[in-house]
Amino acid sequence: MKIGIASGYWSQNIGNAFFQLGGAHMLRRALGDVEIITVPDALGNWTLRNKATGNPKMSFDVTGRVAGLDYLVIQGPSLSWHVDEFWRETLRSLRKRGTRVLLTGVAFYRFDDDEVAAARRFLSDADPVCISTRDSRSYELLCSMGLDNSIIFDGIDSGFWTPFETVPDIDAEPYLCVTFDRYVEPRWRIADPTRDAFVTLPNGEHITWNVNDRLNSIASRGKAVAYVSAAIDRFHKGEPQLAGYSVVRPEHRSNPPMHWKVFNSPNGYMSDEPWSYLALYRSAAATLSDRVHACVAALAFGRPAMLFNSSPRGSLLERVAGPEIRSDLVQLPPGKLDGLRSQQEEFLRGVIVGSETPKV
């Protein structure tokens, strides 16, 4: 069995690498000795582009021409308004070569009517062998479409398999990962528990924060506009220490390169490879972030995390950690992820192996 995982766009969102790498481990654990290769994701995915126009008209479709592929795996928030435009011709080309589609750890992006309509068109043409979602909200929407429910699984994000990656060890004094690259970083301070809303860090210190609602309102209008709010906030320098911890500030987007933003405060970090980020989240005392996959990585490695983001994409964290992840530091109980991963692997094994037919 040869499986291709649609991959790429790491530099514009390193979280893409987390679920793409994790997806390979998920499939190996579910299916055993299979050949897994990476193939290009849809070419229209780059940041700051109007995705509704589909892939660039003059592009060359490498993925649609990959020979000998039994399955193509598509992951992440791919059930968006552009999904049919991105994948229609590629999947038709692959189908002529005998390739079928697996949707694993997928979700909607905005969860609106336009996306549901686009997903209907896409799924009727793609005819996936199975669909495992990364949040229950996406699962319920798919079930409402009248699909064969035996191929749909209320699953978790593929990024929760990243602990099976080999990553470097970080030898540093205790630190927090404070990852804010869509919205401006809050202003932190030690909390007075008698009057402040607060979270308790692993060392027992209580912290609270102030959010700049005006700048975050600007940032919420789009990825490009988010840099405007960052520019307005550039005179604020974050503290190197907080409540007895050093503060490390990973940036998940290194492309387009905005070095002035990343290194505006102490201990900024960015890269176009994912293993250093995984190492940082694995060793951090806690992660505070507006990035869902920063929190995914922290939780996957057994560390506490809190999400500072009201986006519906945060549903993938609520699926595993509950709604409390948006209001407090959450650390998963021992064994919880093992059980969730095993259930998903068992589902994939049963559906995929059961769909295998002798080649003519």
Contacts in CASP RR format, 6 or more apart in sequence:
PFRMAT RR
TARGET T0000
AUTHOR 0000-0000-0000
METHOD contacts of the structure
MODEL  1
MKIGIASGYWSQNIGNAFFQLGGAHMLRRALGDVEIITVPDALGNWTLRN
KATGNPKMSFDVTGRVAGLDYLVIQGPSLSWHVDEFWRETLRSLRKRGTR
VLLTGVAFYRFDDDEVAAARRFLSDADPVCISTRDSRSYELLCSMGLDNS
IIFDGIDSGFWTPFETVPDIDAEPYLCVTFDRYVEPRWRIADPTRDAFVT
LPNGEHITWNVNDRLNSIASRGKAVAYVSAAIDRFHKGEPQLAGYSVVRP
EHRSNPPMHWKVFNSPNGYMSDEPWSYLALYRSAAATLSDRVHACVAALA
FGRPAMLFNSSPRGSLLERVAGPEIRSDLVQLPPGKLDGLRSQQEEFLRG
VIVGSETPKV
1 31 0 8 1.000
1 34 0 8 1.000
1 35 0 8 1.000
1 70 0 8 1.000
1 71 0 8 1.000
1 356 0 8 1.000
2 34 0 8 1.000
2 35 0 8 1.000
2 36 0 8 1.000
2 37 0 8 1.000
2 68 0 8 1.000
2 69 0 8 1.000
2 70 0 8 1.000
2 71 0 8 1.000
3 27 0 8 1.000
3 31 0 8 1.000
3 34 0 8 1.000
3 35 0 8 1.000
3 36 0 8 1.000
3 37 0 8 1.000
3 69 0 8 1.000
3 70 0 8 1.000
3 71 0 8 1.000
3 72 0 8 1.000
3 73 0 8 1.000
3 102 0 8 1.000
4 36 0 8 1.000
4 37 0 8 1.000
4 38 0 8 1.000
4 39 0 8 1.000
4 66 0 8 1.000
4 69 0 8 1.000
4 71 0 8 1.000
4 72 0 8 1.000
4 73 0 8 1.000
5 20 0 8 1.000
5 23 0 8 1.000
5 24 0 8 1.000
5 27 0 8 1.000
5 36 0 8 1.000
5 37 0 8 1.000
5 38 0 8 1.000
5 39 0 8 1.000
5 73 0 8 1.000
5 75 0 8 1.000
6 20 0 8 1.000
6 39 0 8 1.000
6 40 0 8 1.000
6 41 0 8 1.000
6 42 0 8 1.000
6 63 0 8 1.000
6 72 0 8 1.000
6 73 0 8 1.000
6 74 0 8 1.000
6 75 0 8 1.000
7 16 0 8 1.000
7 17 0 8 1.000
7 20 0 8 1.000
7 38 0 8 1.000
7 39 0 8 1.000
7 40 0 8 1.000
7 41 0 8 1.000
8 16 0 8 1.000
8 17 0 8 1.000
8 20 0 8 1.000
8 38 0 8 1.000
8 40 0 8 1.000
8 41 0 8 1.000
8 45 0 8 1.000
9 16 0 8 1.000
9 41 0 8 1.000
9 45 0 8 1.000
9 46 0 8 1.000
10 16 0 8 1.000
10 17 0 8 1.000
10 272 0 8 1.000
10 273 0 8 1.000
10 274 0 8 1.000
11 253 0 8 1.000
11 254 0 8 1.000
11 255 0 8 1.000
11 272 0 8 1.000
12 46 0 8 1.000
12 47 0 8 1.000
12 253 0 8 1.000
12 254 0 8 1.000
12 255 0 8 1.000
12 256 0 8 1.000
13 47 0 8 1.000
13 252 0 8 1.000
13 253 0 8 1.000
13 293 0 8 1.000
14 252 0 8 1.000
14 253 0 8 1.000
14 254 0 8 1.000
14 271 0 8 1.000
14 272 0 8 1.000
14 274 0 8 1.000
14 277 0 8 1.000
14 293 0 8 1.000
15 252 0 8 1.000
15 274 0 8 1.000
15 277 0 8 1.000
15 291 0 8 1.000
15 293 0 8 1.000
15 294 0 8 1.000
15 296 0 8 1.000
16 41 0 8 1.000
17 273 0 8 1.000
17 274 0 8 1.000
18 158 0 8 1.000
18 159 0 8 1.000
18 162 0 8 1.000
18 274 0 8 1.000
18 277 0 8 1.000
18 278 0 8 1.000
18 293 0 8 1.000
18 296 0 8 1.000
18 297 0 8 1.000
19 75 0 8 1.000
19 76 0 8 1.000
19 105 0 8 1.000
19 157 0 8 1.000
19 158 0 8 1.000
19 159 0 8 1.000
19 293 0 8 1.000
19 296 0 8 1.000
20 38 0 8 1.000
20 75 0 8 1.000
20 158 0 8 1.000
21 159 0 8 1.000
21 161 0 8 1.000
21 162 0 8 1.000
21 165 0 8 1.000
21 274 0 8 1.000
22 158 0 8 1.000
22 159 0 8 1.000
22 160 0 8 1.000
22 161 0 8 1.000
22 162 0 8 1.000
22 164 0 8 1.000
22 165 0 8 1.000
23 73 0 8 1.000
23 75 0 8 1.000
23 104 0 8 1.000
23 158 0 8 1.000
23 159 0 8 1.000
23 161 0 8 1.000
24 36 0 8 1.000
25 161 0 8 1.000
25 162 0 8 1.000
25 164 0 8 1.000
25 165 0 8 1.000
26 104 0 8 1.000
26 158 0 8 1.000
26 161 0 8 1.000
26 341 0 8 1.000
26 344 0 8 1.000
26 345 0 8 1.000
26 348 0 8 1.000
27 34 0 8 1.000
27 36 0 8 1.000
27 73 0 8 1.000
27 104 0 8 1.000
27 348 0 8 1.000
28 34 0 8 1.000
28 36 0 8 1.000
29 161 0 8 1.000
29 164 0 8 1.000
29 341 0 8 1.000
29 345 0 8 1.000
30 344 0 8 1.000
30 345 0 8 1.000
30 346 0 8 1.000
30 348 0 8 1.000
30 349 0 8 1.000
30 352 0 8 1.000
31 348 0 8 1.000
31 349 0 8 1.000
31 352 0 8 1.000
31 353 0 8 1.000
37 69 0 8 1.000
39 62 0 8 1.000
39 63 0 8 1.000
39 66 0 8 1.000
39 69 0 8 1.000
39 72 0 8 1.000
40 62 0 8 1.000
40 63 0 8 1.000
41 63 0 8 1.000
42 54 0 8 1.000
42 55 0 8 1.000
42 86 0 8 1.000
42 87 0 8 1.000
42 90 0 8 1.000
43 55 0 8 1.000
43 56 0 8 1.000
43 59 0 8 1.000
43 61 0 8 1.000
44 51 0 8 1.000
44 54 0 8 1.000
44 55 0 8 1.000
44 56 0 8 1.000
44 59 0 8 1.000
44 82 0 8 1.000
44 86 0 8 1.000
45 51 0 8 1.000
45 86 0 8 1.000
47 223 0 8 1.000
47 253 0 8 1.000
47 255 0 8 1.000
47 256 0 8 1.000
48 223 0 8 1.000
48 224 0 8 1.000
48 256 0 8 1.000
51 80 0 8 1.000
51 81 0 8 1.000
51 82 0 8 1.000
51 85 0 8 1.000
51 86 0 8 1.000
52 81 0 8 1.000
52 82 0 8 1.000
52 85 0 8 1.000
53 85 0 8 1.000
54 82 0 8 1.000
54 85 0 8 1.000
54 86 0 8 1.000
55 61 0 8 1.000
55 85 0 8 1.000
55 86 0 8 1.000
61 89 0 8 1.000
61 90 0 8 1.000
61 93 0 8 1.000
63 72 0 8 1.000
63 90 0 8 1.000
63 94 0 8 1.000
64 89 0 8 1.000
64 90 0 8 1.000
64 91 0 8 1.000
64 93 0 8 1.000
64 94 0 8 1.000
65 93 0 8 1.000
66 94 0 8 1.000
66 97 0 8 1.000
66 99 0 8 1.000
67 97 0 8 1.000
68 97 0 8 1.000
68 98 0 8 1.000
68 99 0 8 1.000
69 94 0 8 1.000
69 97 0 8 1.000
69 98 0 8 1.000
69 99 0 8 1.000
70 98 0 8 1.000
70 99 0 8 1.000
70 100 0 8 1.000
71 99 0 8 1.000
71 100 0 8 1.000
71 101 0 8 1.000
71 102 0 8 1.000
71 129 0 8 1.000
71 352 0 8 1.000
72 91 0 8 1.000
72 94 0 8 1.000
72 99 0 8 1.000
72 100 0 8 1.000
72 101 0 8 1.000
72 102 0 8 1.000
73 101 0 8 1.000
73 102 0 8 1.000
73 103 0 8 1.000
73 104 0 8 1.000
74 87 0 8 1.000
74 101 0 8 1.000
74 102 0 8 1.000
74 103 0 8 1.000
74 104 0 8 1.000
74 106 0 8 1.000
75 103 0 8 1.000
75 104 0 8 1.000
75 105 0 8 1.000
75 106 0 8 1.000
75 158 0 8 1.000
76 105 0 8 1.000
76 106 0 8 1.000
76 107 0 8 1.000
76 134 0 8 1.000
76 157 0 8 1.000
76 158 0 8 1.000
77 106 0 8 1.000
77 107 0 8 1.000
77 108 0 8 1.000
77 109 0 8 1.000
77 313 0 8 1.000
78 86 0 8 1.000
78 103 0 8 1.000
78 106 0 8 1.000
78 107 0 8 1.000
79 106 0 8 1.000
79 107 0 8 1.000
79 108 0 8 1.000
79 109 0 8 1.000
79 115 0 8 1.000
79 118 0 8 1.000
79 119 0 8 1.000
79 122 0 8 1.000
79 138 0 8 1.000
80 108 0 8 1.000
80 109 0 8 1.000
80 110 0 8 1.000
80 115 0 8 1.000
80 118 0 8 1.000
81 109 0 8 1.000
81 110 0 8 1.000
81 114 0 8 1.000
81 115 0 8 1.000
81 118 0 8 1.000
82 118 0 8 1.000
83 115 0 8 1.000
83 118 0 8 1.000
83 119 0 8 1.000
83 122 0 8 1.000
84 118 0 8 1.000
84 121 0 8 1.000
84 122 0 8 1.000
84 125 0 8 1.000
87 122 0 8 1.000
87 126 0 8 1.000
88 122 0 8 1.000
88 125 0 8 1.000
91 101 0 8 1.000
91 125 0 8 1.000
91 126 0 8 1.000
92 125 0 8 1.000
100 127 0 8 1.000
100 128 0 8 1.000
100 129 0 8 1.000
100 355 0 8 1.000
101 126 0 8 1.000
101 127 0 8 1.000
101 128 0 8 1.000
101 129 0 8 1.000
102 128 0 8 1.000
102 129 0 8 1.000
102 130 0 8 1.000
102 348 0 8 1.000
102 352 0 8 1.000
103 126 0 8 1.000
103 128 0 8 1.000
103 130 0 8 1.000
103 131 0 8 1.000
103 132 0 8 1.000
104 130 0 8 1.000
104 132 0 8 1.000
104 158 0 8 1.000
104 348 0 8 1.000
105 132 0 8 1.000
105 133 0 8 1.000
105 134 0 8 1.000
105 155 0 8 1.000
105 156 0 8 1.000
105 157 0 8 1.000
105 158 0 8 1.000
106 131 0 8 1.000
106 132 0 8 1.000
106 133 0 8 1.000
106 134 0 8 1.000
106 138 0 8 1.000
107 133 0 8 1.000
107 134 0 8 1.000
107 135 0 8 1.000
107 137 0 8 1.000
107 138 0 8 1.000
107 313 0 8 1.000
107 315 0 8 1.000
107 316 0 8 1.000
108 115 0 8 1.000
108 116 0 8 1.000
108 119 0 8 1.000
108 137 0 8 1.000
108 138 0 8 1.000
108 141 0 8 1.000
108 312 0 8 1.000
109 115 0 8 1.000
109 313 0 8 1.000
110 312 0 8 1.000
111 137 0 8 1.000
111 138 0 8 1.000
111 141 0 8 1.000
111 312 0 8 1.000
116 141 0 8 1.000
116 145 0 8 1.000
119 141 0 8 1.000
119 142 0 8 1.000
119 145 0 8 1.000
120 145 0 8 1.000
123 131 0 8 1.000
123 145 0 8 1.000
123 147 0 8 1.000
128 151 0 8 1.000
129 151 0 8 1.000
129 351 0 8 1.000
129 352 0 8 1.000
129 355 0 8 1.000
130 151 0 8 1.000
130 152 0 8 1.000
130 153 0 8 1.000
130 347 0 8 1.000
130 348 0 8 1.000
130 351 0 8 1.000
130 352 0 8 1.000
130 355 0 8 1.000
131 142 0 8 1.000
131 147 0 8 1.000
131 151 0 8 1.000
131 152 0 8 1.000
131 153 0 8 1.000
132 152 0 8 1.000
132 153 0 8 1.000
132 155 0 8 1.000
132 344 0 8 1.000
132 347 0 8 1.000
132 348 0 8 1.000
133 139 0 8 1.000
133 142 0 8 1.000
133 152 0 8 1.000
133 153 0 8 1.000
133 154 0 8 1.000
133 155 0 8 1.000
134 155 0 8 1.000
134 156 0 8 1.000
134 157 0 8 1.000
134 158 0 8 1.000
134 316 0 8 1.000
134 319 0 8 1.000
135 157 0 8 1.000
135 314 0 8 1.000
135 315 0 8 1.000
135 316 0 8 1.000
135 318 0 8 1.000
135 319 0 8 1.000
136 154 0 8 1.000
136 315 0 8 1.000
136 318 0 8 1.000
136 319 0 8 1.000
137 312 0 8 1.000
137 315 0 8 1.000
138 315 0 8 1.000
139 152 0 8 1.000
139 153 0 8 1.000
139 154 0 8 1.000
139 155 0 8 1.000
142 152 0 8 1.000
143 149 0 8 1.000
143 152 0 8 1.000
150 351 0 8 1.000
151 351 0 8 1.000
153 344 0 8 1.000
153 347 0 8 1.000
153 348 0 8 1.000
154 319 0 8 1.000
155 319 0 8 1.000
155 340 0 8 1.000
155 343 0 8 1.000
155 344 0 8 1.000
155 347 0 8 1.000
156 316 0 8 1.000
156 319 0 8 1.000
156 320 0 8 1.000
156 340 0 8 1.000
156 341 0 8 1.000
156 344 0 8 1.000
157 293 0 8 1.000
157 296 0 8 1.000
157 316 0 8 1.000
157 319 0 8 1.000
157 320 0 8 1.000
159 293 0 8 1.000
159 296 0 8 1.000
159 297 0 8 1.000
159 300 0 8 1.000
160 296 0 8 1.000
160 299 0 8 1.000
160 300 0 8 1.000
160 320 0 8 1.000
160 337 0 8 1.000
160 340 0 8 1.000
160 341 0 8 1.000
161 300 0 8 1.000
161 341 0 8 1.000
162 278 0 8 1.000
162 296 0 8 1.000
162 297 0 8 1.000
162 300 0 8 1.000
162 301 0 8 1.000
163 282 0 8 1.000
163 300 0 8 1.000
163 301 0 8 1.000
165 275 0 8 1.000
165 278 0 8 1.000
166 275 0 8 1.000
167 275 0 8 1.000
167 276 0 8 1.000
167 278 0 8 1.000
167 279 0 8 1.000
167 282 0 8 1.000
168 275 0 8 1.000
168 276 0 8 1.000
168 279 0 8 1.000
169 279 0 8 1.000
169 283 0 8 1.000
170 279 0 8 1.000
170 280 0 8 1.000
170 282 0 8 1.000
170 283 0 8 1.000
172 246 0 8 1.000
172 283 0 8 1.000
173 246 0 8 1.000
174 203 0 8 1.000
174 244 0 8 1.000
174 245 0 8 1.000
174 246 0 8 1.000
174 285 0 8 1.000
175 245 0 8 1.000
175 246 0 8 1.000
175 247 0 8 1.000
175 248 0 8 1.000
175 267 0 8 1.000
175 283 0 8 1.000
175 284 0 8 1.000
175 285 0 8 1.000
176 201 0 8 1.000
176 242 0 8 1.000
176 245 0 8 1.000
176 246 0 8 1.000
176 247 0 8 1.000
176 248 0 8 1.000
176 284 0 8 1.000
176 285 0 8 1.000
176 286 0 8 1.000
176 287 0 8 1.000
176 288 0 8 1.000
177 248 0 8 1.000
177 249 0 8 1.000
177 250 0 8 1.000
177 280 0 8 1.000
177 281 0 8 1.000
177 284 0 8 1.000
177 286 0 8 1.000
177 287 0 8 1.000
177 288 0 8 1.000
177 289 0 8 1.000
177 294 0 8 1.000
177 298 0 8 1.000
178 185 0 8 1.000
178 242 0 8 1.000
178 247 0 8 1.000
178 248 0 8 1.000
178 249 0 8 1.000
178 287 0 8 1.000
178 288 0 8 1.000
178 289 0 8 1.000
179 249 0 8 1.000
179 250 0 8 1.000
179 251 0 8 1.000
179 252 0 8 1.000
179 287 0 8 1.000
179 288 0 8 1.000
179 289 0 8 1.000
179 290 0 8 1.000
179 291 0 8 1.000
179 294 0 8 1.000
180 186 0 8 1.000
180 249 0 8 1.000
180 289 0 8 1.000
180 290 0 8 1.000
180 291 0 8 1.000
180 308 0 8 1.000
181 226 0 8 1.000
181 251 0 8 1.000
181 252 0 8 1.000
181 253 0 8 1.000
181 261 0 8 1.000
181 262 0 8 1.000
181 290 0 8 1.000
181 291 0 8 1.000
182 219 0 8 1.000
182 223 0 8 1.000
182 226 0 8 1.000
182 290 0 8 1.000
182 291 0 8 1.000
182 309 0 8 1.000
183 215 0 8 1.000
183 216 0 8 1.000
183 219 0 8 1.000
183 220 0 8 1.000
183 226 0 8 1.000
183 229 0 8 1.000
183 290 0 8 1.000
183 308 0 8 1.000
183 309 0 8 1.000
184 212 0 8 1.000
184 215 0 8 1.000
184 216 0 8 1.000
184 219 0 8 1.000
184 229 0 8 1.000
184 230 0 8 1.000
184 233 0 8 1.000
184 236 0 8 1.000
185 236 0 8 1.000
185 238 0 8 1.000
185 249 0 8 1.000
185 265 0 8 1.000
186 209 0 8 1.000
186 210 0 8 1.000
186 211 0 8 1.000
186 212 0 8 1.000
186 308 0 8 1.000
187 209 0 8 1.000
187 210 0 8 1.000
187 212 0 8 1.000
187 236 0 8 1.000
188 207 0 8 1.000
188 208 0 8 1.000
188 209 0 8 1.000
188 239 0 8 1.000
188 242 0 8 1.000
188 243 0 8 1.000
189 207 0 8 1.000
189 208 0 8 1.000
189 209 0 8 1.000
189 210 0 8 1.000
190 205 0 8 1.000
190 206 0 8 1.000
190 207 0 8 1.000
190 208 0 8 1.000
190 243 0 8 1.000
191 197 0 8 1.000
191 198 0 8 1.000
191 206 0 8 1.000
191 207 0 8 1.000
191 208 0 8 1.000
192 206 0 8 1.000
193 206 0 8 1.000
196 206 0 8 1.000
196 208 0 8 1.000
197 208 0 8 1.000
198 206 0 8 1.000
198 207 0 8 1.000
198 208 0 8 1.000
199 206 0 8 1.000
199 207 0 8 1.000
199 208 0 8 1.000
199 306 0 8 1.000
199 328 0 8 1.000
199 329 0 8 1.000
200 206 0 8 1.000
200 329 0 8 1.000
201 207 0 8 1.000
201 243 0 8 1.000
201 245 0 8 1.000
201 285 0 8 1.000
201 286 0 8 1.000
201 329 0 8 1.000
202 285 0 8 1.000
202 286 0 8 1.000
202 304 0 8 1.000
203 243 0 8 1.000
203 244 0 8 1.000
203 245 0 8 1.000
203 285 0 8 1.000
205 243 0 8 1.000
205 244 0 8 1.000
206 243 0 8 1.000
207 242 0 8 1.000
207 243 0 8 1.000
211 308 0 8 1.000
212 233 0 8 1.000
215 229 0 8 1.000
215 232 0 8 1.000
215 233 0 8 1.000
216 229 0 8 1.000
218 225 0 8 1.000
218 226 0 8 1.000
218 228 0 8 1.000
218 229 0 8 1.000
218 232 0 8 1.000
219 225 0 8 1.000
219 226 0 8 1.000
219 228 0 8 1.000
219 229 0 8 1.000
219 230 0 8 1.000
227 258 0 8 1.000
227 261 0 8 1.000
230 258 0 8 1.000
230 261 0 8 1.000
230 264 0 8 1.000
231 261 0 8 1.000
234 260 0 8 1.000
234 261 0 8 1.000
234 264 0 8 1.000
236 265 0 8 1.000
237 264 0 8 1.000
237 265 0 8 1.000
237 266 0 8 1.000
238 247 0 8 1.000
238 265 0 8 1.000
238 266 0 8 1.000
239 247 0 8 1.000
239 266 0 8 1.000
240 246 0 8 1.000
240 247 0 8 1.000
240 266 0 8 1.000
240 267 0 8 1.000
241 247 0 8 1.000
245 285 0 8 1.000
246 267 0 8 1.000
247 266 0 8 1.000
247 267 0 8 1.000
248 267 0 8 1.000
248 268 0 8 1.000
248 269 0 8 1.000
248 280 0 8 1.000
248 284 0 8 1.000
249 262 0 8 1.000
249 265 0 8 1.000
249 266 0 8 1.000
249 267 0 8 1.000
249 268 0 8 1.000
249 269 0 8 1.000
250 268 0 8 1.000
250 269 0 8 1.000
250 270 0 8 1.000
250 277 0 8 1.000
250 280 0 8 1.000
250 294 0 8 1.000
251 261 0 8 1.000
251 262 0 8 1.000
251 268 0 8 1.000
251 269 0 8 1.000
251 270 0 8 1.000
252 270 0 8 1.000
252 277 0 8 1.000
252 291 0 8 1.000
252 293 0 8 1.000
252 294 0 8 1.000
253 270 0 8 1.000
254 262 0 8 1.000
254 270 0 8 1.000
254 271 0 8 1.000
254 272 0 8 1.000
255 272 0 8 1.000
262 268 0 8 1.000
262 269 0 8 1.000
262 270 0 8 1.000
269 276 0 8 1.000
269 280 0 8 1.000
271 277 0 8 1.000
277 294 0 8 1.000
277 297 0 8 1.000
278 297 0 8 1.000
278 301 0 8 1.000
281 287 0 8 1.000
281 294 0 8 1.000
281 297 0 8 1.000
281 298 0 8 1.000
281 301 0 8 1.000
281 303 0 8 1.000
282 297 0 8 1.000
282 301 0 8 1.000
282 303 0 8 1.000
284 298 0 8 1.000
284 303 0 8 1.000
285 303 0 8 1.000
285 304 0 8 1.000
286 298 0 8 1.000
286 303 0 8 1.000
286 304 0 8 1.000
286 305 0 8 1.000
286 306 0 8 1.000
286 329 0 8 1.000
287 294 0 8 1.000
287 295 0 8 1.000
287 297 0 8 1.000
287 298 0 8 1.000
287 303 0 8 1.000
287 304 0 8 1.000
287 305 0 8 1.000
287 306 0 8 1.000
288 305 0 8 1.000
288 306 0 8 1.000
288 308 0 8 1.000
288 329 0 8 1.000
289 295 0 8 1.000
289 305 0 8 1.000
289 306 0 8 1.000
289 307 0 8 1.000
289 308 0 8 1.000
289 309 0 8 1.000
290 307 0 8 1.000
290 308 0 8 1.000
290 309 0 8 1.000
291 309 0 8 1.000
292 307 0 8 1.000
292 309 0 8 1.000
292 311 0 8 1.000
292 313 0 8 1.000
292 314 0 8 1.000
292 316 0 8 1.000
292 317 0 8 1.000
294 305 0 8 1.000
295 305 0 8 1.000
295 306 0 8 1.000
295 307 0 8 1.000
295 317 0 8 1.000
295 321 0 8 1.000
295 325 0 8 1.000
296 316 0 8 1.000
296 317 0 8 1.000
298 304 0 8 1.000
298 305 0 8 1.000
299 305 0 8 1.000
299 317 0 8 1.000
299 320 0 8 1.000
299 321 0 8 1.000
299 330 0 8 1.000
299 331 0 8 1.000
299 332 0 8 1.000
299 337 0 8 1.000
300 337 0 8 1.000
302 331 0 8 1.000
302 332 0 8 1.000
303 331 0 8 1.000
304 329 0 8 1.000
304 330 0 8 1.000
304 331 0 8 1.000
305 317 0 8 1.000
305 321 0 8 1.000
305 325 0 8 1.000
305 329 0 8 1.000
305 330 0 8 1.000
305 331 0 8 1.000
306 325 0 8 1.000
306 326 0 8 1.000
306 327 0 8 1.000
306 328 0 8 1.000
306 329 0 8 1.000
306 330 0 8 1.000
307 314 0 8 1.000
307 317 0 8 1.000
307 325 0 8 1.000
307 326 0 8 1.000
308 326 0 8 1.000
309 326 0 8 1.000
310 326 0 8 1.000
314 325 0 8 1.000
314 326 0 8 1.000
317 325 0 8 1.000
318 325 0 8 1.000
318 326 0 8 1.000
320 332 0 8 1.000
320 336 0 8 1.000
320 337 0 8 1.000
320 340 0 8 1.000
321 330 0 8 1.000
321 332 0 8 1.000
322 330 0 8 1.000
324 330 0 8 1.000
END
